[in-house]
Amino acid sequence: MTPDEVREALKDVYDPELGYNIVDIGLIYGVVVDDGRVGVTMTMTTPGCPAASYIEEGVRQRILGMDGVQSVNVAVVWNPPWASDMMSDDAKHYFGWD
């Protein structure tokens, strides 16, 4: 499994408030895969995001559901802070920000 495959799988995880996947929103900063161990560095749109634990658990469960995954470590970071320019072009279009 590759970091790109994990990122693609994480498109199944949606921010419940925004109704869009967390990859295209720009919440995933990094993915590391090492012999069945997956590490994800991510953020939320705001430090007080009420859906933070829901999203973090969604990330963990989606990755654990992938073949060959033995463990998942999710690190939520605040630096750099999330900004709308981190969104994919598709997400920007969806929200009318293009």
OpenMM code with the backbone's topology and positions (N, CA, C; nanometers):
from openmm import Vec3, app, unit

residues = "MET THR PRO ASP GLU VAL ARG GLU ALA LEU LYS ASP VAL TYR ASP PRO GLU LEU GLY TYR ASN ILE VAL ASP ILE GLY LEU ILE TYR GLY VAL VAL VAL ASP ASP GLY ARG VAL GLY VAL THR MET THR MET THR THR PRO GLY CYS PRO ALA ALA SER TYR ILE GLU GLU GLY VAL ARG GLN ARG ILE LEU GLY MET ASP GLY VAL GLN SER VAL ASN VAL ALA VAL VAL TRP ASN PRO PRO TRP ALA SER ASP MET MET SER ASP ASP ALA LYS HIS TYR PHE GLY TRP ASP".split()
positions = [
    Vec3(0.0835, -0.1171, 0.0000),
    Vec3(0.0000, 0.0000, 0.0000),
    Vec3(0.0886, 0.1242, 0.0000),
    Vec3(0.0408, 0.2270, -0.0673),
    Vec3(0.1176, 0.3503, -0.0809),
    Vec3(0.0449, 0.4663, -0.0121),
    Vec3(0.1161, 0.5751, 0.0154),
    Vec3(0.0484, 0.6930, 0.0693),
    Vec3(-0.0634, 0.7437, -0.0219),
    Vec3(-0.0435, 0.7346, -0.1538),
    Vec3(-0.1488, 0.7779, -0.2462),
    Vec3(-0.2741, 0.6921, -0.2331),
    Vec3(-0.2567, 0.5621, -0.2108),
    Vec3(-0.3732, 0.4739, -0.1919),
    Vec3(-0.4467, 0.5081, -0.0634),
    Vec3(-0.3728, 0.5427, 0.0411),
    Vec3(-0.4369, 0.5829, 0.1670),
    Vec3(-0.5133, 0.7130, 0.1461),
    Vec3(-0.4502, 0.8091, 0.0801),
    Vec3(-0.5188, 0.9360, 0.0520),
    Vec3(-0.6482, 0.9121, -0.0261),
    Vec3(-0.6413, 0.8254, -0.1250),
    Vec3(-0.7609, 0.7958, -0.2044),
    Vec3(-0.8702, 0.7347, -0.1160),
    Vec3(-0.8314, 0.6436, -0.0273),
    Vec3(-0.9287, 0.5821, 0.0639),
    Vec3(-0.9897, 0.6862, 0.1570),
    Vec3(-0.9110, 0.7826, 0.1975),
    Vec3(-0.9602, 0.8847, 0.2891),
    Vec3(-1.0609, 0.9797, 0.2249),
    Vec3(-1.0757, 0.9721, 0.0934),
    Vec3(-1.1811, 1.0496, 0.0280),
    Vec3(-1.3200, 0.9978, 0.0660),
    Vec3(-1.3248, 0.8812, 0.1315),
    Vec3(-1.4512, 0.8271, 0.1816),
    Vec3(-1.4923, 0.8904, 0.3144),
    Vec3(-1.4024, 0.9677, 0.3752),
    Vec3(-1.4305, 1.0312, 0.5039),
    Vec3(-1.4741, 1.1747, 0.4773),
    Vec3(-1.5926, 1.2081, 0.5260),
    Vec3(-1.6502, 1.3398, 0.5009),
    Vec3(-1.6554, 1.4231, 0.6278),
    Vec3(-1.6334, 1.5514, 0.6114),
    Vec3(-1.6578, 1.6461, 0.7192),
    Vec3(-1.8096, 1.6606, 0.7262),
    Vec3(-1.8719, 1.6241, 0.8382),
    Vec3(-2.0181, 1.6244, 0.8436),
    Vec3(-2.0785, 1.7647, 0.8353),
    Vec3(-2.0045, 1.8651, 0.8718),
    Vec3(-2.0568, 2.0016, 0.8646),
    Vec3(-2.0482, 2.0577, 0.7232),
    Vec3(-1.9404, 2.0254, 0.6530),
    Vec3(-1.9224, 2.0781, 0.5182),
    Vec3(-1.9805, 1.9867, 0.4113),
    Vec3(-1.9961, 1.8582, 0.4424),
    Vec3(-2.0524, 1.7648, 0.3462),
    Vec3(-1.9607, 1.7354, 0.2292),
    Vec3(-1.8304, 1.7390, 0.2547),
    Vec3(-1.7328, 1.7126, 0.1491),
    Vec3(-1.6179, 1.6339, 0.2084),
    Vec3(-1.5448, 1.5610, 0.1234),
    Vec3(-1.4401, 1.4729, 0.1760),
    Vec3(-1.3209, 1.5518, 0.2290),
    Vec3(-1.2573, 1.4951, 0.3298),
    Vec3(-1.1508, 1.5652, 0.4022),
    Vec3(-1.0224, 1.5810, 0.3218),
    Vec3(-1.0017, 1.4970, 0.2221),
    Vec3(-0.8819, 1.5097, 0.1384),
    Vec3(-0.8939, 1.6347, 0.0518),
    Vec3(-1.0049, 1.6488, -0.0180),
    Vec3(-1.0228, 1.7636, -0.1062),
    Vec3(-1.0432, 1.8934, -0.0292),
    Vec3(-1.0905, 1.8858, 0.0926),
    Vec3(-1.1006, 2.0061, 0.1756),
    Vec3(-0.9610, 2.0539, 0.2149),
    Vec3(-0.8651, 1.9625, 0.2168),
    Vec3(-0.7278, 1.9994, 0.2489),
    Vec3(-0.6877, 1.9710, 0.3923),
    Vec3(-0.7587, 1.8797, 0.4573),
    Vec3(-0.7284, 1.8495, 0.5970),
    Vec3(-0.6130, 1.7513, 0.6148),
    Vec3(-0.5789, 1.6766, 0.5113),
    Vec3(-0.4712, 1.5773, 0.5221),
    Vec3(-0.3397, 1.6411, 0.4795),
    Vec3(-0.2461, 1.6515, 0.5733),
    Vec3(-0.1165, 1.7125, 0.5460),
    Vec3(-0.0126, 1.6099, 0.5031),
    Vec3(-0.0197, 1.4884, 0.5576),
    Vec3(0.0804, 1.3897, 0.5220),
    Vec3(0.0371, 1.2493, 0.5568),
    Vec3(0.0885, 1.1534, 0.4788),
    Vec3(0.0623, 1.0116, 0.5020),
    Vec3(0.1944, 0.9370, 0.4881),
    Vec3(0.2242, 0.8530, 0.5877),
    Vec3(0.3435, 0.7693, 0.5847),
    Vec3(0.2991, 0.6244, 0.6014),
    Vec3(0.3499, 0.5364, 0.5173),
    Vec3(0.3185, 0.3941, 0.5244),
    Vec3(0.4493, 0.3195, 0.5447),
    Vec3(0.4530, 0.2345, 0.6490),
    Vec3(0.5740, 0.1590, 0.6784),
    Vec3(0.5360, 0.0204, 0.7297),
    Vec3(0.5414, -0.0781, 0.6407),
    Vec3(0.5212, -0.2177, 0.6780),
    Vec3(0.3945, -0.2404, 0.7612),
    Vec3(0.2831, -0.1950, 0.7094),
    Vec3(0.1552, -0.2170, 0.7772),
    Vec3(0.1190, -0.1115, 0.8801),
    Vec3(0.2102, -0.0211, 0.9055),
    Vec3(0.1828, 0.0893, 0.9978),
    Vec3(0.1590, 0.2151, 0.9154),
    Vec3(0.0511, 0.2855, 0.9465),
    Vec3(0.0160, 0.4066, 0.8720),
    Vec3(0.0102, 0.5235, 0.9689),
    Vec3(0.0769, 0.6303, 0.9319),
    Vec3(0.0721, 0.7536, 1.0083),
    Vec3(0.0095, 0.8629, 0.9237),
    Vec3(-0.0814, 0.9366, 0.9839),
    Vec3(-0.1485, 1.0461, 0.9138),
    Vec3(-0.1304, 1.1728, 0.9961),
    Vec3(-0.0870, 1.2777, 0.9297),
    Vec3(-0.0826, 1.4103, 0.9903),
    Vec3(-0.1928, 1.4915, 0.9246),
    Vec3(-0.2775, 1.5497, 1.0074),
    Vec3(-0.3921, 1.6216, 0.9541),
    Vec3(-0.4264, 1.7397, 1.0434),
    Vec3(-0.5210, 1.8177, 0.9983),
    Vec3(-0.5705, 1.9307, 1.0755),
    Vec3(-0.7218, 1.9342, 1.0660),
    Vec3(-0.7796, 2.0342, 1.1275),
    Vec3(-0.9223, 2.0628, 1.1160),
    Vec3(-0.9349, 2.2051, 1.0626),
    Vec3(-1.0537, 2.2414, 1.0186),
    Vec3(-1.0710, 2.3764, 0.9652),
    Vec3(-1.0549, 2.4831, 1.0730),
    Vec3(-1.0876, 2.4486, 1.1966),
    Vec3(-1.0687, 2.5405, 1.3096),
    Vec3(-1.0303, 2.4582, 1.4323),
    Vec3(-0.9540, 2.5174, 1.5256),
    Vec3(-0.9172, 2.4441, 1.6472),
    Vec3(-1.0387, 2.3993, 1.7297),
    Vec3(-1.1479, 2.4707, 1.7229),
    Vec3(-1.2666, 2.4334, 1.7991),
    Vec3(-1.3668, 2.3518, 1.7205),
    Vec3(-1.3231, 2.2872, 1.6154),
    Vec3(-1.4137, 2.2106, 1.5287),
    Vec3(-1.4933, 2.1087, 1.6104),
    Vec3(-1.6262, 2.1215, 1.6115),
    Vec3(-1.7072, 2.0283, 1.6900),
    Vec3(-1.7081, 1.8851, 1.6351),
    Vec3(-1.6665, 1.8676, 1.5113),
    Vec3(-1.6657, 1.7340, 1.4503),
    Vec3(-1.5268, 1.6699, 1.4538),
    Vec3(-1.4320, 1.7295, 1.5260),
    Vec3(-1.2932, 1.6815, 1.5240),
    Vec3(-1.2811, 1.5347, 1.5616),
    Vec3(-1.3397, 1.4936, 1.6713),
    Vec3(-1.3252, 1.3540, 1.7133),
    Vec3(-1.3947, 1.2594, 1.6150),
    Vec3(-1.5071, 1.3017, 1.5592),
    Vec3(-1.5786, 1.2221, 1.4598),
    Vec3(-1.4918, 1.2020, 1.3352),
    Vec3(-1.4300, 1.3096, 1.2870),
    Vec3(-1.3463, 1.3014, 1.1678),
    Vec3(-1.2218, 1.2172, 1.1950),
    Vec3(-1.1579, 1.2405, 1.3087),
    Vec3(-1.0374, 1.1647, 1.3437),
    Vec3(-1.0676, 1.0154, 1.3531),
    Vec3(-1.1777, 0.9804, 1.4135),
    Vec3(-1.2147, 0.8388, 1.4233),
    Vec3(-1.2500, 0.7823, 1.2855),
    Vec3(-1.3116, 0.8618, 1.2011),
    Vec3(-1.3406, 0.8186, 1.0643),
    Vec3(-1.2138, 0.7874, 0.9867),
    Vec3(-1.1121, 0.8698, 1.0045),
    Vec3(-0.9827, 0.8462, 0.9409),
    Vec3(-0.9252, 0.7140, 0.9901),
    Vec3(-0.9234, 0.6973, 1.1195),
    Vec3(-0.8668, 0.5757, 1.1798),
    Vec3(-0.9404, 0.4506, 1.1288),
    Vec3(-1.0714, 0.4534, 1.1319),
    Vec3(-1.1491, 0.3357, 1.0919),
    Vec3(-1.1368, 0.3062, 0.9427),
    Vec3(-1.1325, 0.4103, 0.8609),
    Vec3(-1.1206, 0.3870, 0.7163),
    Vec3(-0.9875, 0.3223, 0.6831),
    Vec3(-0.8807, 0.3680, 0.7477),
    Vec3(-0.7480, 0.3102, 0.7198),
    Vec3(-0.7386, 0.1690, 0.7765),
    Vec3(-0.7909, 0.1470, 0.8955),
    Vec3(-0.7883, 0.0119, 0.9531),
    Vec3(-0.8635, -0.0882, 0.8662),
    Vec3(-0.9576, -0.0400, 0.7861),
    Vec3(-1.0333, -0.1270, 0.6962),
    Vec3(-0.9585, -0.1637, 0.5695),
    Vec3(-0.8414, -0.1095, 0.5505),
    Vec3(-0.7627, -0.1399, 0.4306),
    Vec3(-0.6806, -0.2667, 0.4528),
    Vec3(-0.6640, -0.3444, 0.3467),
    Vec3(-0.5843, -0.4670, 0.3536),
    Vec3(-0.4411, -0.4368, 0.3947),
    Vec3(-0.3902, -0.5166, 0.4861),
    Vec3(-0.2505, -0.5077, 0.5254),
    Vec3(-0.2184, -0.4066, 0.6331),
    Vec3(-0.3173, -0.3323, 0.6798),
    Vec3(-0.2919, -0.2319, 0.7832),
    Vec3(-0.2945, -0.2986, 0.9200),
    Vec3(-0.1883, -0.2760, 0.9954),
    Vec3(-0.1790, -0.3305, 1.1305),
    Vec3(-0.2070, -0.2254, 1.2372),
    Vec3(-0.1673, -0.1012, 1.2097),
    Vec3(-0.1906, 0.0047, 1.3076),
    Vec3(-0.1995, 0.1397, 1.2373),
    Vec3(-0.2658, 0.2328, 1.3055),
    Vec3(-0.2842, 0.3672, 1.2518),
    Vec3(-0.2532, 0.4673, 1.3622),
    Vec3(-0.1763, 0.5681, 1.3274),
    Vec3(-0.1518, 0.6787, 1.4185),
    Vec3(-0.1981, 0.8065, 1.3490),
    Vec3(-0.2912, 0.8767, 1.4128),
    Vec3(-0.3424, 1.0019, 1.3575),
    Vec3(-0.2944, 1.1154, 1.4463),
    Vec3(-0.2219, 1.2087, 1.3874),
    Vec3(-0.1752, 1.3268, 1.4601),
    Vec3(-0.2471, 1.4494, 1.4051),
    Vec3(-0.3229, 1.5152, 1.4913),
    Vec3(-0.3901, 1.6392, 1.4533),
    Vec3(-0.2988, 1.7548, 1.4926),
    Vec3(-0.2647, 1.8373, 1.3937),
    Vec3(-0.1741, 1.9494, 1.4161),
    Vec3(-0.2437, 2.0800, 1.3779),
    Vec3(-0.1908, 2.1890, 1.4276),
    Vec3(-0.2510, 2.3200, 1.4007),
    Vec3(-0.1569, 2.4126, 1.3249),
    Vec3(-0.0400, 2.3621, 1.2920),
    Vec3(0.0556, 2.4431, 1.2206),
    Vec3(0.1070, 2.3656, 1.1007),
    Vec3(0.0877, 2.4075, 0.9791),
    Vec3(0.0273, 2.5360, 0.9466),
    Vec3(-0.1244, 2.5308, 0.9651),
    Vec3(-0.1837, 2.6440, 0.9989),
    Vec3(-0.3289, 2.6462, 1.0127),
    Vec3(-0.3959, 2.6232, 0.8779),
    Vec3(-0.5113, 2.5585, 0.8824),
    Vec3(-0.5864, 2.5337, 0.7605),
    Vec3(-0.6304, 2.6668, 0.6995),
    Vec3(-0.6291, 2.6712, 0.5671),
    Vec3(-0.6794, 2.7863, 0.4927),
    Vec3(-0.7502, 2.7355, 0.3675),
    Vec3(-0.8422, 2.8119, 0.3176),
    Vec3(-0.9220, 2.7669, 0.2028),
    Vec3(-0.8381, 2.7410, 0.0782),
    Vec3(-0.7190, 2.7994, 0.0682),
    Vec3(-0.6367, 2.7723, -0.0495),
    Vec3(-0.5777, 2.6315, -0.0485),
    Vec3(-0.5965, 2.5575, 0.0604),
    Vec3(-0.5522, 2.4178, 0.0679),
    Vec3(-0.6515, 2.3228, 0.0008),
    Vec3(-0.7684, 2.3735, -0.0336),
    Vec3(-0.8719, 2.2915, -0.0955),
    Vec3(-0.8356, 2.2594, -0.2405),
    Vec3(-0.8811, 2.1435, -0.2855),
    Vec3(-0.8625, 2.1073, -0.4263),
    Vec3(-0.9497, 2.1989, -0.5122),
    Vec3(-0.9188, 2.2030, -0.6413),
    Vec3(-1.0004, 2.2829, -0.7326),
    Vec3(-1.1448, 2.2338, -0.7341),
    Vec3(-1.1649, 2.1020, -0.7248),
    Vec3(-1.3005, 2.0473, -0.7220),
    Vec3(-1.3775, 2.0966, -0.6002),
    Vec3(-1.3121, 2.0974, -0.4849),
    Vec3(-1.3785, 2.1437, -0.3631),
    Vec3(-1.4082, 2.2929, -0.3716),
    Vec3(-1.3133, 2.3704, -0.4211),
    Vec3(-1.3371, 2.5140, -0.4365),
    Vec3(-1.4568, 2.5394, -0.5272),
    Vec3(-1.4647, 2.4636, -0.6353),
    Vec3(-1.5781, 2.4777, -0.7263),
    Vec3(-1.7089, 2.4392, -0.6563),
    Vec3(-1.7069, 2.3287, -0.5836),
    Vec3(-1.8247, 2.2817, -0.5109),
    Vec3(-1.8802, 2.3909, -0.4183),
    Vec3(-1.7877, 2.4610, -0.3489),
    Vec3(-1.8288, 2.5640, -0.2554),
    Vec3(-1.8439, 2.7017, -0.3210),
    Vec3(-1.8203, 2.7090, -0.4516),
    Vec3(-1.8344, 2.8347, -0.5221),
    Vec3(-1.7236, 2.9340, -0.4955),
    Vec3(-1.6033, 2.8816, -0.4636),
    Vec3(-1.4903, 2.9678, -0.4297),
    Vec3(-1.3886, 2.9770, -0.5430),
    Vec3(-1.4325, 2.9527, -0.6646),
    Vec3(-1.3382, 2.9619, -0.7768),
    Vec3(-1.3714, 3.0779, -0.8681),
] * unit.nanometer
topology = app.Topology()
chain = topology.addChain("A")
for resn in residues:
    res = topology.addResidue(resn, chain)
    for name in ("N", "CA", "C"):
        topology.addAtom(name, app.Element.getBySymbol(name[0]), res)
